[in-house]
Each structure stands twice: as structure tokens, then as C-alpha cells.
Amino acid sequence: MSPSGMSVLLLLFCLTSMPHAEVLSVGITPLKAASKLAGEWTPLLDEVGRRAGVTLRFRTAPSIPAFGERLARGEYDIAYMNPYHYQLYSARPGYRALARERDRPLEGVLIVRKDGRIKNLRDLDGSTLSFPTPLAFAASILTQAELQQQGIRIKARYVQSHDSVLKGVAAGSFDAGGTILKVLRTADPRLAGNLRVLHKTALYQPHPFSVHPRIATELGDKLRQAFISLERDETGRKLLADVAFNGMEAANDRDYDDVRRLNLEKLIEAVR
Amino acid sequence: MKFRTKTVLGVALIQAVLLAILVLSVLDRLRTSNERQIEQRANVTGQLLVAAARDAMVSYDVSGLQSLATDLVASGEVAYVDFRDEDAKIMVAAGDATQSRRDFRADRSMADVDDGVLDREVIIEVAGQAYGSARFGMELDALTALLAEVRRWAISISLAEMALVAMFSLLLGSLLTRRLNDLRVASREIAAGNLRHRINDHGNDELAETARAFNSMSDHLATVSQARESALAEVGKLASFQRAVLEASDSAIIVTDERGVIVRFNAAAERLLEYRAEEIVGLATPERFHDPAEVEAHALSVAEELDIEPPRGVEVFLALARHGLRDRGEWHYITRSRQRVPVLVSFSGVYSEDERLLGFMCVAQDISSLKRADQRMREAANVFEHSLEAIMVTDVNGDIRAVNPAFTRISGYSSAEVVGKNPRLLKSDQHEPAVYQGIWKSLHEHGYWEGEIWNRRKDGEIFPAWQSISSIRDTQGRVVEYVSMFSDISIRRRAEEEIRYRAWHDTLTGLPNRGLLEQHLQQALRESRRDGDKVAVIFIDLDYFKSVNDTLGHDKGDLLLCQAARRLAACLRESDTLARQGGDEFVVVLQGIRHGQDAARVVGMMIDSLGKPFDLDGHQAHIGASAGITIYPDDGDDCQILYRNADLAMYRAKSAGRNNFQFYTASMTAAALKRREMEIELRQALQPGAAQLQVHYQPIVDLASGRMVGAEALVRWRHPQRGLIAPDQFIPLAEETCLINPLGHWVLEQVCRDFAAPEMHGLTVSVNISSRQIHSGLSLAALGKLLDRHGMPSNRLALEITEGVLLADNEATLTWLSGVHALGVRIDLDDFGTGYSSLAYLKRFPIDRLKIDRSFVADMIDDQDSLILIETILAMAEGMRLPVVAEGIEHEAQRSALRQRGCAFGQGYLLGRPMPIGGFRDLLITPPGN
């Protein structure tokens, strides 16, 4: 039997053997407007849920800080958070990583206008940079962490969204802005065409899907499998495409030790 | 309403209507569009709300939602808004809290709104997943306020506009009407006669032109009117004359125009119909004062005459006139006070000189008095014709002018036969001339006469009439005619008699009833008192009548009563009264009787008569009678007592065994019974073969020669028990009953048989005859037969009658005696000198011999008077050449005295006692001694 066939069987089995589906909330980190996010993620989550034999409900928060607060409260059964949050909340309340996007390491970039004055990193010293939100891991945290490491002092202006960062830099309001490549790649060419990447950060493991400790291990495994199974069939692949994922692979908690080493708390408090 | 006002009002009205339409439609549109706007806004708001809230909702951003809600409310867009989670629990709310708490129902459109708030609910979902919902409400106050404001604005604008328009139209109107007013005023002036009036005609518009035209017209009018006035003056004079004529007329005149509309209604018409002219002129309604039935009838007759459809309305009267015919006839007008007046009406057409129809004229005359007179005449004529009394009208000379049918009926003369003649043809000759003179005198002095008079019919019959004659005078008091009326009262008389009869008589038998009987009885008692004789009252009750009634029926019973009544009546004289008391009881009053026993005899006869069988239409019936007799004055002296006595006696008779009589006085009964007995016995003795009766003969002797010339036959009765009964015992009885007839007959038979023998040749036998026999017992034919049978020569038989017979002095007696005489039989006048006969009777009746009564003979020797009487009788008899027989000669002295005086014959004991025929025959052989 083919893998897809297997997954179908599995799905059927799950569906038939579990008439009363459990409803789990899935908190997705608010990198975009909530409704957009919901539109992108809901189909995928429905499928994953189906495959795992549960009903997944999309959830998010108004802002990343708010998201963080909810994570801290353990409001979500499953959560897709940035690594910073993960390293925080895997400690308490103890979210466990299940899966993550395959082949998409997090990388923050600093963008400048192509025709801007900033040529290299050092030029940014003393400038005002725009970042999405303070807790935008790759765009804000990684970039600022590296700048800090480099000893480049900048003023950060948080413009709430990647779009706004791009627009702001493109508009010349800011010398540079922190964002991620995906954003750049998926942005409107008319906008992105004016911009270039100034600097890329190191790679880190991307956001994990993790479960709250209250979720049973078996269920977590099912979910993990479900996530991973997505790229194996047409349906799943389409859904992955909606969220611009390549695919998903298993993730475990130790994978994020590198983030832990960054001591981002200090950084975050400084910028908060 | 004034034109101006009309204009203004009209315009204002139109304005109002149009504005109203405008305003209302605008407002409506406004409202509608506003509503739609609000709905749209609601929709948009909803959509915006969803969009705005989506992120917050999805991300459960409560504060974000809150600020959104607050902002929304603050913006004034919504009255309230709340966000609810997936479980419809309110997360945030803003605005009027009460709104969100109340019972929510989403209004789909403005039409659903019922509380000034348009409520909506939106669901916030992403990718098919609902994250929550929001409810909001749009306040509509603003809208209504807006609408109200607009409405107010619209209304005030409209009013202002209307006012303006009104003002302008008023202005325009006055402009117009001013001119019109001028025209009006001018027209009125012209109409009033002021032809000089002109109006302002400045200007070029139509009004000015009209004014100019008006002015020129006025000019023309003025000219024309001048001419007209003079002409009118002429006409007016003529018209007033005509009018005067019309009004003066006595007849009601109604003039109409050619259509039938009344133009003239004169004073006489006003008086007649009680309407004023102004009420009638201008109308064409004949039904007002015509009888609809008459109008209908006239319409039909006109239709027939003209061969058209029946005209309607006023045409009914004008149709004939239109054809040039006069329509004249009698109608009834109905006046205002609804009286019917008979009128003679004439309709005719009124034509101009050139033959043009101008109108119609109706002339009506009140003919009610004529009609009344006519009616009276008709009534009088009816009376004349139909009166049951004869009416005869004579002129002042007394000649008959007219008679009515009743006259013809009563008198038998037709009208033609008597007209022109004198009424004396009715004279009956029953009255003295003085009577007629008296009539004329009364007519002359008093003008009328009335009374009973005997008239004569054409066939000569005389009849009693009640006649009245009145004289009729003219205004001057001169007599112009006499009216005589009479009725034939004979019928009335008869009717009166009939009534009287019925009042006093029993209808079944025709006998007097109790009432009449009582009267007769009273009369009888009076007469009896005066005459000194007696009256017997007898109650007779039929025995066994009831059984006849029961067995044969009532009508047979009635028949029996009638027959019984007849039988009873047959036993009575004319002076007696037989009455039916009632039922089967009869009462008899016997008047003028001398002895009570007379009554007994009669009653005995009646009882015997009733005892014979009755033949009731083939049915045999036997009854009897019980009778009670009472005698006045012996038993009582007034009617009631007598009745009672008779009744008592009758009952006694009934209880004594019926079929007998009883006297009230018992002794009389005994005597009567005894008589009755004798009667019965005599009857028996008369039976052939009884051999109780004998005829004895007493010789009549020639006094001179002593030779027997004849005998007087005397009947003797030898009763088996009683022995010899003297004739004076039974002869009167026989005479009173019918028995004298058979007795008499028997005696005659015997006598004829005895004396027919040849040895009796030359002897005359005389037989006593009573008046009863003359009248009922012995007919001439029977006598003749008797003589023939025995071969008795008639001249040898003499019948002795008493003077009493002659006293009746009637034709029957004379006829009978003459008849007897004609047969050859002699007639002796017996007991001459004792009766009351006038000597004239001797002349009148055919007497052959006189027999001087024995009483005279007995006294002749001693009594001078008797002697003179005898001498006188003898002298007279000689003068009349009548032989005389002296009766009762018992002594020689008598015989010789008589013989001396010329008496030829004698009879008496001296000369021979009555003896049987044998003895008599012996005597013939040996004549009695001289």
C-alpha cells in the first residue's frame, strides 16, 4: 500500500474509531493579521486534525506579546510559536516540540533600499531601523541580537508588520529594516524590487508546533505523524503550499538549545 | 358664490391637491431612500464591522474588540454594538447597554424595525470557521427627525406658496370680475329699464370687446323699446279689457298655451276650484283638479274617436281640440278642499287670425245644482214609478194627467185609458154624494184629504182603499194640480183579519182558541144574564188519542183532531162555541139553553159521534171522549169557576171509565145519564125488529056528522123494562137528537103502510113533523119515494107542523112546504094560537088546515077569552077558507059549542082515544057513537 493510501486508511481508521473527536486549540503565532492567518492555516489544521482524529481549532492572539501571554497561561493545546517563545514556554508551562517546517531555517535579514545610503552593516550604527514587532523572532530578535553582538547600536522602531517594515524602508522612512526572506520573496515585486538584503543572520531552527503537557503523548505522536504526513499526498501538499511550507519534519525539544544560548531575555527586556 | 371666490377657491384647491401630492410623494421618497440608505449603511456597517473585528475576533483580542466597539458607538454609526464569542457570550459591548440586553431579533429591513433601532447581527468567520458574532443597532431617530423636519419644511413652504397663489388669483379674479360686474350691473340696469346705461369699454381684450358689444346692444334696445312701448300700451289696453272679460265671466275659464301649460285662470275658476291663479298658472297638471278615473276614461274614448293611442297628461283634454273638434262633456272637478263638483266642461282650441294654434280654452260650468235638480227629478220619477201605492195626478179641472204603474195594477186601468179622463170612473157607488162633497170641501179648505173609500176596479170589483189627495199650488197660491195616492187595503184587511183570526183561532183545526173562547163565554154569560137562560161549559178530552198519535204518527194525529173537531162542530148550533183548548182537549160553550139536560144531550151526541171509527187516510182509529159539563149560573157565575168545574167534571168522567160525561152537579149527571140511556134505548127501539114502537091513531071526527074523517098518528113506545113511555118523555128527546128523523121516518112508513090500504080510502092521516125533520130529516124526494113505495095517495097524508116552524121564516122552510104541497100532501098547522106566528104567515105558507090548540078548547067553557079566541080563529079560518080541527075535546059541551060556532072537525078523548091500527080499523066498521 502506498504511503498516501496508508494515510487515507489511517485517516479513515482514525475517523471511524473515534466518533467523538476531541477539540484542540491550535495557537498560531501572529505574524500576520489574524484573519489572514486564519484563512491560511485553518484548512491545514482541519486536515491535520482529521488525520490525527481530532478537531483542531485555529487560534491566535492580537500580538506576539499577547500570544506570549496566552502561551504562558497554556491556553493553547497546540501552539506554533517562534523559537524565543518556545525556549520560554517549554520551560513553563512545558510545551513540547512536535514538528516543524522542513528545510526552512530561520534567518533574519536586514533590508535596505537598493539605492539607499546603507552599504554595510556598520553604516547602520545610530540609525533607526524598523522591525515588525519586538518579538518577531527572525526579523527582530535575531537581527538585533546579531547587531548587538557586532556592537552596532541602533534605534528600533516597531512597525507591527513585515509589510510595514518593507514599506517603511522602501519609502525611505527607515534606513533599514529587519525582516525575513520569505517576506521579501512573497512581497509585491514592486515593493521588493526597491530593496536588497543587507545582512543575513545565522540559521536557527524554525518555529515548532508544540503541544501542551496536558496533551497525551500518544496524541502528540499522532499529531506529529499527521503533520509529517502532509507532504506525502496531494491534499497535504496543497495545504502546505497555503502556508508556504515545504514540508514538515519531526522536532524535539533539544533542537532549540541554540536559541536558549542566545539569552534573549536580556535583549527582549532591553527593547521592551 | 362669487366668481372671484370661485376662482380663488378653485385655484387654492388645485394647489392644495397638487402640493399635497408633491409633498407627500417627496416625503415618501425621502423616507424610502433614507431607509434604504440606513439599511445599506447597516449592511456596510456590518461588513465593516466584520472586517474590522475579524482579526481581533480571530485572535481573541478583547481589548481590540472593545476599542473597536467603543469607537463604533462613538462615531455615531451605531447605537450599540456587542461582540460575542463562539458560544454567543458577550465579550465586549458598547453603546446603550439596554439594547444588547433586550430580546434580540435581527431586522432584515427597515420594515421590521419596531423600536427605532435597526438591529443586525453579523458572524465573524474565517475559512468556514465562525469565531464569533457581533450585534449592533442603528439608531433611526436621526432619520425620523430628519423626515419630520423635512415634512415641516415642506408644509410651510406649501402653505406659503398657496397663500401667494391665492393672493394672485384673487387679484386676477377681481380684475376679471370687475369687468363682469360692470356687465352685470349694466344688464340689471337695462333689465330695470334704464336703457341709457353704458359701461366702460376701454381696452383691447375680450372683456373690453364684450363691453363694447354690450353698449351697442343697449343702443339698439333703447330704440326698439321706444317702439315697443307704444305698441304695448295699445296691447295692454286690449289685454286688460280681455282680462276683465275673462274675470267677469261666470263660467270658470282656464286658458293654456299650445303645449297645455296654463296661462290664464280666471276668478270664476278660482272660486270654483278654490285655488288662486298664481298657484295654477304655469302648470300643466290636470290631475290636480280632475278625477283620475274620469281622465282615464276620457283618454280611452278620445283614443277611440281619433283612432290613436290613449293620450297622457294634459293631452287628454287637448287631443280633440287639436284636431279642431270641440270636447264637451260632464266631469267632476276636485276642489282644493277635496269636494267633488259636477261641471260641464268644454275644451276648444284658440286660433290666431292666420289659423295658427295659440293655445286652448277650457270653459267649465258648475252644474251641481242642475244635477241635484236632475237627481231629485229622477228620485221623484222613481218614487212615482215604483211606489206600491197608486199615484194619480190630475189637473186643476180634475182631469187625469198621469198615473203610475201601481195605479194600473190596483185599478186595472192602463195609463192610456185614463189620461185625460176624470177620476170618477173609480167611483164605487157605495158612498153617498155627501162623502165626495166632503172630500172636495176638505181639499178646498185644508189642501188635502185622507181617508178610507170604496173604489171600483176596471173589472167592476169594489175594493176598499186608503186614499189621500193633496192639492199642489204654485208660488201665487193657485192650485195647479192634485196628487192623489191610494192603496188597496183589501189585502191588508184580509191580512189583518188573518192575523186577528190567527190570534183567536187554533191553526190546526180552525177552531177558536182559548182566548176567543173566553170572550165568547163572557158574551154568552152576559146574554144569558139578560135573556134569563143558561150556559153550559163543557170540557171534552179525547180518550186514547195519545195511542193513536204514537202508533200512527203525529200527522195522523192531527188529521184525527181535525176530523174530531168537525164531528164535534156538527153537533152544535151556530150560537154555540167550540174551541180547541190544546192537545186533544176541546171546550164547548152552549148558549141559550134552558135546561142543563140539553147540554147532556148534545154531549151525548158528541161522544157518540167521536165513538165512531175514524178513517185517517186509510188507517182506522177508534177513540172515545170524556166530557165534563158545568152549567151557568147553577154551578158558578164567572169564567174561571166554570172552567174549573168543567175540568173537574171531565176528570170525573175519565175516572168513571171514560167515554162518558159527567156534570159538575152530580144529580144532573144522573138525570142526564138517564136521558142518555133513554136515547140509547130509543135508538135500539128504532132498530128494525125492535117492536117497541107503535103508531097509534086518534080519530079526527066531523063534529056535525060524527063521522071519522081521518086520524092523527101518534107514536107510542113500549119499553120492555120500563113499560109504556109517554111521548112527552121521548119525543122532545128525539127531536133534540137526530133520532127524530129516523123516528119520524119510521112513523111515516108505518102510517103510509097502515093507511095505504083501500079501506082507508077517504081518510086523511096527519103526522107530526118537527122543524128538524123539515130541515134535515125528510127530504121531499124521500117523502115522495115513501108515498110511492106504499102506494099512498099523497092527498091523504097531512103533515102537522107547529107555528114555531113558520117562525123560522126562511126560504128553505117555504121551499120545503111548497114542495110538500106540490106533492099533494096537506099541511096542518098544529097547536094554532099558541105560537107567535103572524097572520101573514098563513098567507105566505101553504097551509091546508088549522088545528086549534087543546088549551083553548079546555078553557073555552069557563074562560070567555078563550072562547073569543076560538071564535076569532074560526072566523078567520072561514075567511081564509081553511078547515079547522079543534083538539082536546073531552066534554060534550065543548063539542057542541064548537059545532055551534062552525068548527068542522074535532079531536079528543070524547071522540076517540089513540089506538093501534087494528082498533082504528075496527072503528071504521063501527063508527063511534054520535
Interface residues (C-beta under 8 A of the other chain):
Chain A: P30 A33 A34 S35 L37 A38 G39 T42 P43 R57 F58 R59 T60 A61 P62 S63 A66
Chain B: R54 D55 A56 M57 V58 S59 Y60 D61 S63 G64 V126 A127 G128 Q129 Y131
